[in-house]
């Protein structure tokens, strides 16, 4: 058993922002950061394009950024939260720069601001095409300055500890559900231990691995969302899954797809179909810089019309030296598979990228469960609405990592007596005999979600998906009850829960809005609502 004052699950930008500030404010308190992989293996690390923020006040303004965010969110953003993130985000960016973040600059010393889809001005700060990696580097280096921050790596968090584990009946109607910490599997010795905490922050990232092709790393299995749902917390808007329009198409390659950042189109890249036609003008006046939901559906339409599995991103007309300077990682990746972007077009296709819904929080990162906060992609703060504006995610993570810290720091919660919380019960379980029971179920899950709950949906597809999910859930729960837990089984269980929430939210939404497009309800409803599960 471990005890800590402040527990952080996840080591991306949201979790580390919170941990750093808490450690600085309370040098005598213990802050524990738990991650199921290495410290820097996070969604943050794979963010290419940049971070959106108003820094050029001569040409840009808070009002413009707010308006762009609201337009992209298609009527479901919380305007108050949008204003908070846009205005407070500038201070958080300055803070990160003071910590050592190196964003690209022009020859005159001014920041080289980029343009991305849905933005009305150049406002994207970036570090080459590996912005997230640079931000993660700075945060991890900063963490090392604080001896009261403990990093626990390669531990898989299983469940939130609530009154349920004390023997009480807990339902969604239960008032004042409380979080006392977590049960976690130490993968170095395969022991399940209690980590008790006064306050817990979930910063567990996204759930892209629910789909067959995703830009997310293998760790993005929706663990935080699934745990809160099982603990009877509130989840909302899970139907809004953003598919990045341009992931590199590599035949026969599944799992994590290589992202071709939207900034390439911001610098002049043009989408073309197999005939070589620049097709985006047929779908939106903003052409290649329309919001991601529009571009992804347009690409999906062109692929279906032409019977192809990809379209092309044409960069041949772009200055090669500038491309190499801004996108060295993309250039090298394409070259490694035989594509010289100055001579050949890049084959691209949409891939699951970002979850706009998640654990419902207020404007301070508080969830519906007491002593439990959430920040980053796993949270639904109200910023993104029905569709996230490009490069707003890193901004949101920093702002809500900070705001959760401010709120949690106001009231220190005492730990529950350790002897009140039972040890994890493994009675009746045996070592798993066949890993194929897990790996095959995972393949089935990813296939059904990609085929039935992708960019374009129908009622029949959603109904089929739910029926198959019911069977997968039954089989997996039986396995969970009878075999010793492994990270693979835990992740599968979480992904099935997340998939269920995505499908159920999609079934409840009787309209097409933002990232959710159902051909049985092609029009938007006049009644705006968030789907809370």
Number of C-alpha atoms within 10 A of each C-alpha: 11 11 18 20 18 28 27 27 26 27 32 29 31 30 31 26 26 28 30 23 16 23 21 14 13 12 13 11 15 20 28 24 23 25 25 23 17 14 18 18 19 27 28 26 20 20 24 25 29 31 26 29 27 23 19 14 9 6 11 16 18 16 13 16 25 20 17 19 26 24 21 27 24 18 17 21 22 16 16 12 19 22 19 16 22 25 19 19 24 18 14 21 22 13 13 17 14 10 14 16 20 17 19 19 14 9 8 7 8 10 17 18 22 22 24 28 23 20 25 14 18 19 26 24 25 28 22 21 25 22 25 23 19 22 27 25 16 17 23 18 11 15 19 13 12 14 12 20 23 17 17 16 18 17 23 23 26 22 20 25 22 21 17 16 16 11 10 9 9 16 13 14 9 10 11 12 21 18 24 27 28 21 20 22 24 19 15 9 7 14 12 21 18 23 21 26 27 21 26 27 30 28 28 31 34 28 31 30 26 29 29 23 25 26 28 29 20 16 20 21 26 28 30 29 33 29 22 24 20 15 22 20 23 20 25 24 29 28 27 27 26 26 26 23 28 30 26 24 23 14 8 5 10 12 18 19 23 22 25 28 23 25 24 24 20 18 17 16 20 23 26 23 20 15 10 13 11 17 18 22 12 9 16 15 10 13 18 27 24 20 25 27 25 22 25 23 19 19 26 21 15 20 17 12 10 13 10 13 16 26 26 25 26 23 23 16 12 16 12 15 11 11 18 16 13 22 21 15 16 23 20 15 15 19 12 10 9 10 16 17 22 17 12 15 21 25 22 23 27 29 30 26 24 24 28 28 33 35 32 26 22 16 18 21 29 24 25 22 19 17 23 26 29 35 34 31 30 28 32 26 30 24 30 27 29 31 31 30 25 26 24 21 22 25 24 30 30 28 29 29 29 26 20 26 24 17 14 24 16 8 11 12 15 11 15 15 9 15 7 9 17 12 14 14 8 13 10 9 14 12 10 17 8 8 10 10 14 19 14 10 17 23 13 15 23 20 17 22 22 18 16 20 27 23 23 18 20 18 17 11 18 22 15 13 23 23 10 13 21 13 10 19 18 11 14 20 12 11 18 17 14 16 17 16 21 18 18 14 22 20 23 25 23 24 27 24 21 24 26 21 24 25 22 20 23 25 18 11 20 18 21 20 24 24 28 27 26 23 13 13 16 14 13 14 13 7 6 12 11 16 16 16 18
